[in-house]
């Protein structure tokens, strides 16, 4: 008997006892990325002329940092056993929360 891909995926997700550890590890990797982005932004901002010239673009660094933090926090909540919809509900950035809710809706 052939299984549908959706059923197989659900079975894998419920039986993967390592998933919570992987979620936590990925969250930590994202925090490392966040720190590197923050260091790069600080380095570039230390050049006053450069910083003034590209002030608007520096906001992109801030958004990347915030998105990375929110995504890492979702992974942490999943690693702690929080259900997907609850994990996403804790996201403070509306745009990120909407994208994640959309992904959950497509999977349902």
C-alpha positions as a Markdown table, in Angstrom:
| # | Residue | x | y | z |
|---|---|---|---|---|
| 1 | Unk | 0.0 | 0.0 | 0.0 |
| 2 | Unk | 1.3 | 3.4 | -1.0 |
| 3 | Unk | 1.3 | 6.3 | 1.6 |
| 4 | Unk | 0.7 | 9.8 | 0.7 |
| 5 | Unk | 3.6 | 12.2 | 1.2 |
| 6 | Unk | 1.7 | 14.2 | 3.8 |
| 7 | Unk | 1.1 | 11.1 | 6.0 |
| 8 | Unk | 4.7 | 10.0 | 5.7 |
| 9 | Unk | 5.9 | 13.5 | 6.7 |
| 10 | Unk | 3.5 | 13.5 | 9.8 |
| 11 | Unk | 4.8 | 10.1 | 10.8 |
| 12 | Unk | 8.4 | 11.2 | 10.6 |
| 13 | Unk | 7.7 | 14.4 | 12.5 |
| 14 | Unk | 6.0 | 12.6 | 15.4 |
| 15 | Unk | 8.6 | 9.9 | 15.6 |
| 16 | Unk | 11.8 | 12.0 | 15.3 |
| 17 | Unk | 13.1 | 12.1 | 18.9 |
| 18 | Unk | 16.1 | 14.2 | 17.9 |
| 19 | Unk | 14.0 | 17.0 | 16.4 |
| 20 | Unk | 14.0 | 19.1 | 19.6 |
| 21 | Unk | 17.8 | 18.9 | 19.9 |
| 22 | Unk | 18.1 | 19.9 | 16.3 |
| 23 | Unk | 15.7 | 22.9 | 16.8 |
| 24 | Unk | 17.8 | 24.0 | 19.7 |
| 25 | Unk | 21.1 | 23.7 | 17.8 |
| 26 | Unk | 19.7 | 25.6 | 14.8 |
| 27 | Unk | 18.5 | 28.3 | 17.1 |
| 28 | Unk | 22.0 | 28.6 | 18.6 |
| 29 | Unk | 23.5 | 28.8 | 15.1 |
| 30 | Unk | 21.1 | 31.6 | 14.2 |
| 31 | Unk | 22.3 | 33.5 | 17.3 |
| 32 | Unk | 25.9 | 33.1 | 16.0 |
| 33 | Unk | 24.8 | 34.5 | 12.7 |
| 34 | Unk | 23.0 | 37.4 | 14.5 |
| 35 | Unk | 26.1 | 38.2 | 16.4 |
| 36 | Unk | 28.2 | 38.3 | 13.3 |
| 37 | Unk | 25.7 | 40.6 | 11.6 |
| 38 | Unk | 25.7 | 42.9 | 14.6 |
| 39 | Unk | 29.6 | 43.0 | 14.6 |
| 40 | Unk | 29.6 | 43.8 | 10.9 |
| 41 | Unk | 27.1 | 46.6 | 11.4 |
| 42 | Unk | 29.1 | 48.0 | 14.3 |
| 43 | Unk | 32.3 | 47.9 | 12.2 |
| 44 | Unk | 30.7 | 49.7 | 9.3 |
| 45 | Unk | 29.0 | 52.2 | 11.6 |
| 46 | Unk | 32.4 | 53.1 | 13.1 |
| 47 | Unk | 33.2 | 55.0 | 9.9 |
| 48 | Unk | 31.1 | 58.1 | 10.4 |
| 49 | Unk | 31.1 | 59.2 | 6.8 |
| 50 | Unk | 30.1 | 55.7 | 5.6 |
| 51 | Unk | 27.4 | 55.4 | 8.3 |
| 52 | Unk | 25.8 | 58.8 | 7.4 |
| 53 | Unk | 25.9 | 58.0 | 3.7 |
| 54 | Unk | 24.2 | 54.6 | 4.2 |
| 55 | Unk | 21.9 | 55.3 | 7.2 |
| 56 | Unk | 18.8 | 53.8 | 5.6 |
| 57 | Unk | 20.7 | 50.7 | 4.6 |
| 58 | Unk | 21.8 | 50.2 | 8.2 |
| 59 | Unk | 18.1 | 49.6 | 9.1 |
| 60 | Unk | 18.4 | 46.4 | 7.1 |
| 61 | Unk | 21.0 | 45.1 | 9.5 |
| 62 | Unk | 18.6 | 45.9 | 12.4 |
| 63 | Unk | 15.7 | 44.0 | 10.6 |
| 64 | Unk | 18.0 | 41.0 | 9.9 |
| 65 | Unk | 19.0 | 40.9 | 13.6 |
| 66 | Unk | 15.4 | 41.1 | 14.8 |
| 67 | Unk | 14.2 | 38.5 | 12.3 |
| 68 | Unk | 17.0 | 36.1 | 13.3 |
| 69 | Unk | 16.2 | 36.6 | 17.0 |
| 70 | Unk | 12.5 | 35.9 | 16.4 |
| 71 | Unk | 13.2 | 32.8 | 14.3 |
| 72 | Unk | 15.6 | 31.5 | 16.9 |
| 73 | Unk | 13.1 | 32.0 | 19.6 |
| 74 | Unk | 10.5 | 30.0 | 17.7 |
| 75 | Unk | 13.0 | 27.2 | 17.4 |
| 76 | Unk | 13.7 | 27.3 | 21.1 |
| 77 | Unk | 10.0 | 27.1 | 21.9 |
| 78 | Unk | 9.6 | 24.1 | 19.5 |
| 79 | Unk | 12.6 | 22.5 | 21.2 |
| 80 | Unk | 10.8 | 22.9 | 24.5 |
| 81 | Unk | 7.8 | 21.0 | 23.2 |
| 82 | Unk | 5.5 | 24.0 | 22.5 |
| 83 | Unk | 3.1 | 23.3 | 19.7 |
| 84 | Unk | 3.7 | 25.0 | 16.3 |
| 85 | Unk | 0.9 | 27.5 | 16.4 |
| 86 | Unk | 1.7 | 28.5 | 20.0 |
| 87 | Unk | 5.4 | 28.9 | 19.1 |
| 88 | Unk | 4.5 | 31.2 | 16.3 |
| 89 | Unk | 2.0 | 33.2 | 18.4 |
| 90 | Unk | 5.0 | 34.4 | 20.5 |
| 91 | Unk | 6.6 | 36.2 | 17.5 |
| 92 | Unk | 6.7 | 39.9 | 18.1 |
| 93 | Unk | 7.4 | 41.0 | 14.5 |
| 94 | Unk | 4.1 | 41.0 | 12.6 |
| 95 | Unk | 5.6 | 40.4 | 9.2 |
| 96 | Unk | 7.6 | 37.3 | 10.5 |
| 97 | Unk | 4.5 | 36.0 | 12.4 |
| 98 | Unk | 2.4 | 36.3 | 9.2 |
| 99 | Unk | 4.9 | 34.5 | 7.1 |
| 100 | Unk | 5.2 | 31.7 | 9.6 |
| 101 | Unk | 1.4 | 31.4 | 10.0 |
| 102 | Unk | 1.1 | 31.3 | 6.2 |
| 103 | Unk | 3.6 | 28.4 | 6.2 |
| 104 | Unk | 1.6 | 26.6 | 8.8 |
| 105 | Unk | -1.7 | 27.1 | 6.9 |
| 106 | Unk | -0.1 | 25.7 | 3.7 |
| 107 | Unk | 1.0 | 22.6 | 5.6 |
| 108 | Unk | -2.4 | 22.0 | 7.1 |
